[in-house]
Amino acid sequence: MLPEDVRLVAVDGRGGSGKSTLARRLAAERGGVVVEMDDFYRPSAQRHVPPHTAGGNYDLPRVLAQVVAPLRDGRAARYQRYDWPTDALAEWHDVPTGVLVIVEGTYSTEHALRDAYDFRIWVEAPYDVRLARGVARDGEAMRTTWTGEWMPAEDAYIAAQDPRAAAQLVVDGTRRAGTAGLAAARYPRPQMLTATDRSTAPVRRVRILTAGGTIAMIGEGDGARPELDAAALVASVPGLQAFPDLEAITVLNKPSAHLTLADQLQVCRAARDASRRGIGVVVTHGTDVLEETAMLCDVLHDADAPIVFTGAIRPSNAAGADGPANLVDAVSVAASAPAAGMGVLVVFGGEIHHARCARKTDTTSLVAFSSPQTGPLGRVTEGHPTIWSRIPRNPPLDPPVLDKRVHIVPSTSGDDGSLARAALATSPDGIVLGTLGAGHLAPEVLEIWAQAATDIPIVAYCRPERGVVLNATYGYAGSERDLRGTKIIPAGFLSPQAIRMKLLACLSAGLDVEETRWAFSQDDG
C-alpha cells in the first residue's frame, strides 16, 4: 500500500511488465490521476538518436517541465499528449494539485526526474512474459520492434542508471493480486543473504555450459588436455546434487588460446538465450581469456537471470584441483536471489567479480582473478553467496557476427609513433589505445591518433590497472586536456582486453563513432 502522504509517484519498469495495470489500480483506489510516459514520445521528426539508445526517443525534458517540476513545486501541471496514430502532438491535458498523480512508464525514474517524486515503484516481469504481452497488445508485426529496439533500449537504461535499486517498492508484475498485496511484494534491499536466507532453496534452476579450459582437462606426463564434456565434468563434482533440475550442456571443449571470436560469440549467445528464459547460467571456461568472453557476454546480456563464468587453475585430476569448488560456488551464485539483475559475473577462488572489472592477475594462484578498479563485489562462503556491492551493467548489444578488426596498441617511453603507423597501415576498424599515466601521450603520437579518430573509433585506456583518464589537471602538450580535445574516446575504467571485446561488439552491431562514444560513456571515470 502506498503511504498516505505521498502525492507524486513514479511507476517504472520495462515494457510489458504490468506498470499500466498497477498504476490504474493505485489511481482508482486513491482517486488519483495517471500520466503516461507514452504521451511524451517524440514525433518522428524529432527523433535524433539511435532507437536502441536508452530513453532517447522520449522527450524527458518535456516530462520534467510540463508535469514533474510543476507538481513538485505545488503548481498544477499541463502537458500536450503525443498521438501515436498521427505521429503528432495532440490535445492538452490539465493535472490538478492536491490529488495523487502517478507518472507511469519506462524511464519515469530517469536520473533527471528521479529525485522529484515522493515515492518510486519498480515493476518486474520475466523477458518472455513481457514480450508476449507486448506482441499481444501491438500485434505480431511489432515483434521485431520490441526485440530489436524497445527492449534493448530499456535494458541499456537499466544497465546505465539502475532504476530498480532507486525504487522504494519492487512489485512482481506477474501477480494478479490487488494493491493490498503490494507491501508483501517489496524486495529487501540491500540484497544480501542473511542466516535465514541461507537455509532457503535456490530461487531459479541453473544450466551449466562448458567451453573447455583447464577445468575440463586431464593429464600428467604428456601435459593436460581437454577431456571432460559437460556431463563428465558435472558427474565429477560432489555437491552439485543440492541444486534441483541442474542441466549440463557442452558448447565447446577447447583451451583458451584456441578460441576464435566466433567461438566466444557462440558461447555468449547460448548463455544469453538461456538467461532470457529465467535460467541461471554457469559457463566453465579456460582462464587465459575468460575475462574477454565474460565481457562480451555482459555486452550481449539483456535479462535479469545471472550468467556466471568460472574455471580452474589446476587440471581436474591434479592434487588439490580447484575446479570442483569453483563450480559449486558459481552454481550457488547463479541460483541465488541476490545475483538477479547483476549481469555477468566471474566467480573464482571464493570471490565474486563483475565482468566489466575482472582481470586474470596471477598465472598460477588459486585466486587468479581480481578487480583492480573496484575489488570483489562479494564472496561465497560455505556455498552461500553474499553480495555487498553492485556496478552498472553494459548497455546491451546483439552483434550478428564479430567480423571487425580491432588492435590493442600500447604506448611506452620514447614512443616515436612507429607502432601507431604500423597498426593503422593494416586498415583496422577500431583501435584500443594505451595511454601513459592518466591519459598522456607524446605530442607527435597523440597527433597521429587524433587524426585517425576522425575516421574510426579510437578508445583509450590507462596503463595503470586502477584510475581514470583525467580532465584538466595537466596542461603540457600531449596531456589529458589535449587528448580530450580530440575525438578519442576515454574509457579508463576498463582493461584494454575488455575494451577490445566491447568495441568489437559495437562495430559489429553497426554503431557509428558517436554511438560508440555513447556506449563507452559509463566507462569514462
Number of C-alpha atoms within 10 A of each C-alpha: 13 17 8 8 9 13 19 22 23 29 28 29 28 24 22 27 27 26 23 20 13 22 27 16 14 22 16 12 13 13 12 19 19 20 20 19 20 16 19 21 25 22 17 10 8 11 14 10 12 13 16 22 21 26 20 18 20 20 18 20 13 16 23 17 14 18 21 25 18 16 23 18 10 11 15 17 18 16 19 16 19 20 17 14 6 9 13 15 16 14 10 10 12 12 19 16 17 13 15 20 27 24 26 25 26 28 27 29 28 18 13 13 17 18 13 19 21 15 21 25 26 28 26 22 20 20 21 14 15 21 19 14 15 19 17 13 11 11 11 13 9 14 17 12 14 19 13 15 16 20 24 25 26 23 25 25 26 26 22 18 20 21 22 19 15 17 22 15 23 25 25 19 22 14 12 11 11 12 14 11 13 17 13 12 14 16 14 12 12 12 16 17 18 11 9 7 13 14 10 9 12 19 14 21 19 29 23 28 24 30 28 28 31 27 31 30 25 17 14 10 5 6 9 18 18 19 18 22 21 21 14 12 22 22 13 13 15 11 14 17 12 12 17 13 11 16 15 21 16 18 19 20 23 21 21 19 11 10 17 11 16 12 16 21 21 17 23 23 16 16 26 25 16 18 24 18 15 19 23 30 31 30 31 31 29 29 27 17 18 24 28 24 27 29 27 30 33 27 29 26 29 29 26 23 31 33 37 32 34 28 31 29 24 21 24 25 15 14 8 11 17 20 27 21 19 25 28 25 28 31 28 24 32 32 27 25 19 21 25 20 20 22 28 32 29 31 31 29 23 20 23 28 26 30 30 30 24 28 26 17 13 12 12 11 13 18 18 16 25 22 20 18 17 16 15 23 19 19 21 21 11 10 18 18 27 22 20 14 14 19 16 19 26 29 26 28 27 18 18 11 15 19 14 15 16 21 18 18 17 18 20 12 8 7 15 14 18 10 14 20 14 11 16 18 9 10 11 14 19 24 27 25 26 23 26 19 17 21 27 25 24 19 17 14 19 22 17 14 23 19 13 19 19 13 12 19 26 26 25 28 31 27 22 15 16 15 18 22 25 21 16 11 10 14 10 11 15 18 25 24 19 21 26 17 10 15 21 25 25 28 25 30 26 28 26 25 19 22 28 24 21 26 29 22 27 26 24 19 15 14 18 12 21 12 18 20 23 14 22 23 14 19 20 17 14
